[in-house]
Amino acid sequence: MWTKDNIPDQSGKMIIVTGANAGIGFETALALYEAGAHVVLACRNLGKANEAIVRIKQSSGAGVLEAAQLDLGDLNSVRRFAETFIKQHLKLDVLINNAGIMIPPATKTVQGFESQFGVNFIGHFALTGYLYPILNSTPGSRIITLSSMAYLYGKIDFDNLKSEKDYEPMREYQQSKLADLILSVELQRRITAKGDGVLSIAAQPGANKTELSRHMSVHAYKEAVERVGELMEPWQGALPSLYAAVSNEVTGGALYGPDEDGGYRGYPAEATITANALDEDVAKKLWKLAEEVTGLIYPAV
Ligand SMILES: NC(=O)c1ccc[n+]([C@@H]2O[C@H](COP(=O)([O-])OP(=O)(O)OC[C@H]3O[C@@H](n4cnc5c(N)ncnc54)[C@H](OP(=O)(O)O)[C@@H]3O)[C@@H](O)[C@H]2O)c1
């Protein structure tokens, strides 16, 4: 059973966690701080990031904490965050693409995408692209992208990414989490083809008590708990991300998640990736779209 006690000393490691002020991102940042890492909490609300730092510092840790503003729903914000990071830091060991939203009311990102696709996928695609050069120049670096069991039911509808047809909140969440997994797997394919040393790894946290359910009705929440069973505390949901970020047992292109109850509970283990996330034609099409939208081509040829 792998727990945060297995995390090796992270002194000297520079790590970015998106959405680190709450839930799984908070627990991820906390554990890495306790292990001695320099953690950048990249959050859309700087006040919440600073409050999270105060809470993390109540724990005994030898790390360094830094708050930074990042709104994944606005590509200008993503660019500004990355440019500032690159100006201020010489290396990046791990990027953890953790932030996410689930079933919000119908809204769009600044660039016009359905908000879950835009924040969960396009924002992280752009962030990864801007930071790829500094990751690639850091030996042993990793990119961890959070998916979800919801990806199993996902399908990319290329004709509805800006809600051109309609908006179904859970369907769009499933699509965005499938897109995140495709991003992680396709990025590793491209890294391998190019011969770069970065690892791209996916994690899924199982079922956890976090603020992700903030847009669920009480009835829908009860139904979900009945369907998936007891929810884990977020420290446990953070373990797959932590495992992917620090373990020497991981493989690029793989997915790690809890090992029990079909992936909803337990401790980190490699999970099977289903066909919908391994379709290379869909991956190429999605990648091309994201390149066109963001203007970012990576790994650079
Ligand atoms: N909880 C689960 O059981 C579960 C299951 C499967 C997958 N996941 C995945 O795990 C990840 C973390 O979710 P969580 O459960 O920890 O949820 P959470 O408690 O709601 O935390 C989500 C984090 O993402 C941030 N965020 C939202 N929109 C953002 C934006 N536009 N720009 C930057 N940051 C933004 C939130 O910031 P604010 O606080 O400012 O809103 C918050 O820090 C997500 O990718 C989610 O899909 C969670």
The ligand as an SDF file (V2000), in Angstrom:
LIG
                    3D

 48 52  0  0  0  0  0  0  0  0999 V2000
  -13.3070   14.8350   -6.0620 N   0  0  0  0  0  0  0  0  0  0  0  0
  -13.3640   13.7300   -6.7870 C   0  0  0  0  0  0  0  0  0  0  0  0
  -13.9280   12.7160   -6.3410 O   0  0  0  0  0  0  0  0  0  0  0  0
  -12.7600   13.6830   -8.1580 C   0  0  0  0  0  0  0  0  0  0  0  0
  -13.0090   12.5380   -8.9300 C   0  0  0  0  0  0  0  0  0  0  0  0
  -12.4470   12.4610  -10.1870 C   0  0  0  0  0  0  0  0  0  0  0  0
  -11.6340   13.4610  -10.6490 C   0  0  0  0  0  0  0  0  0  0  0  0
  -11.4170   14.5800   -9.8920 N   0  0  0  0  0  0  0  0  0  0  0  0
  -10.5420   15.6300  -10.4600 C   0  0  0  0  0  0  0  0  0  0  0  0
   -9.6440   16.0740   -9.4590 O   0  0  0  0  0  0  0  0  0  0  0  0
   -9.2630   17.4310   -9.7250 C   0  0  0  0  0  0  0  0  0  0  0  0
   -9.3900   18.2450   -8.4550 C   0  0  0  0  0  0  0  0  0  0  0  0
  -10.7520   18.2980   -8.0910 O   0  0  0  0  0  0  0  0  0  0  0  0
  -11.2500   18.4150   -6.5780 P   0  0  0  0  0  0  0  0  0  0  0  0
  -12.1250   17.2670   -6.3320 O   0  0  0  0  0  0  0  0  0  0  0  0
  -10.1270   18.6910   -5.6790 O   0  0  0  0  0  0  0  0  0  0  0  0
  -12.1940   19.7120   -6.7240 O   0  0  0  0  0  0  0  0  0  0  0  0
  -12.2930   21.0650   -5.8830 P   0  0  0  0  0  0  0  0  0  0  0  0
  -12.2180   20.7980   -4.4320 O   0  0  0  0  0  0  0  0  0  0  0  0
  -13.5080   21.7410   -6.4210 O   0  0  0  0  0  0  0  0  0  0  0  0
  -10.9930   21.8570   -6.3440 O   0  0  0  0  0  0  0  0  0  0  0  0
  -10.8810   22.2940   -7.6800 C   0  0  0  0  0  0  0  0  0  0  0  0
   -9.7880   23.3270   -7.7870 C   0  0  0  0  0  0  0  0  0  0  0  0
   -9.7330   23.7820   -9.1570 O   0  0  0  0  0  0  0  0  0  0  0  0
   -9.7570   25.2010   -9.1340 C   0  0  0  0  0  0  0  0  0  0  0  0
  -10.2710   25.7920  -10.3640 N   0  0  0  0  0  0  0  0  0  0  0  0
  -11.5360   25.7320  -10.8390 C   0  0  0  0  0  0  0  0  0  0  0  0
  -11.6410   26.4830  -11.9480 N   0  0  0  0  0  0  0  0  0  0  0  0
  -10.4260   27.0280  -12.1900 C   0  0  0  0  0  0  0  0  0  0  0  0
   -9.9090   27.9090  -13.1600 C   0  0  0  0  0  0  0  0  0  0  0  0
  -10.6830   28.4360  -14.1260 N   0  0  0  0  0  0  0  0  0  0  0  0
   -8.6050   28.2690  -13.0940 N   0  0  0  0  0  0  0  0  0  0  0  0
   -7.8210   27.7860  -12.1010 C   0  0  0  0  0  0  0  0  0  0  0  0
   -8.2550   26.9740  -11.1330 N   0  0  0  0  0  0  0  0  0  0  0  0
   -9.5490   26.5940  -11.1740 C   0  0  0  0  0  0  0  0  0  0  0  0
  -10.6140   25.5420   -7.9320 C   0  0  0  0  0  0  0  0  0  0  0  0
  -10.4520   26.9050   -7.5860 O   0  0  0  0  0  0  0  0  0  0  0  0
  -11.6160   27.7020   -6.7580 P   0  0  0  0  0  0  0  0  0  0  0  0
  -11.5450   27.1840   -5.3490 O   0  0  0  0  0  0  0  0  0  0  0  0
  -11.2270   29.1240   -6.8930 O   0  0  0  0  0  0  0  0  0  0  0  0
  -12.9070   27.3630   -7.4260 O   0  0  0  0  0  0  0  0  0  0  0  0
  -10.0420   24.5700   -6.9210 C   0  0  0  0  0  0  0  0  0  0  0  0
   -8.8180   25.0420   -6.4440 O   0  0  0  0  0  0  0  0  0  0  0  0
  -10.1610   17.8940  -10.8680 C   0  0  0  0  0  0  0  0  0  0  0  0
   -9.4500   17.8480  -12.0760 O   0  0  0  0  0  0  0  0  0  0  0  0
  -11.2950   16.8680  -10.8920 C   0  0  0  0  0  0  0  0  0  0  0  0
  -11.8580   16.7120  -12.1680 O   0  0  0  0  0  0  0  0  0  0  0  0
  -11.9660   14.7050   -8.6540 C   0  0  0  0  0  0  0  0  0  0  0  0
  1  2  1  0
  2  3  2  0
  2  4  1  0
  4  5  1  0
  4 48  2  0
  5  6  2  0
  6  7  1  0
  7  8  2  0
  8  9  1  0
  8 48  1  0
  9 10  1  0
  9 46  1  0
 10 11  1  0
 11 12  1  0
 11 44  1  0
 12 13  1  0
 13 14  1  0
 14 15  2  0
 14 16  1  0
 14 17  1  0
 17 18  1  0
 18 19  2  0
 18 20  1  0
 18 21  1  0
 21 22  1  0
 22 23  1  0
 23 24  1  0
 23 42  1  0
 24 25  1  0
 25 26  1  0
 25 36  1  0
 26 27  1  0
 26 35  1  0
 27 28  2  0
 28 29  1  0
 29 30  1  0
 29 35  2  0
 30 31  1  0
 30 32  2  0
 32 33  1  0
 33 34  2  0
 34 35  1  0
 36 37  1  0
 36 42  1  0
 37 38  1  0
 38 39  2  0
 38 40  1  0
 38 41  1  0
 42 43  1  0
 44 45  1  0
 44 46  1  0
 46 47  1  0
M  CHG  2   8   1  16  -1
M  END
$$$$
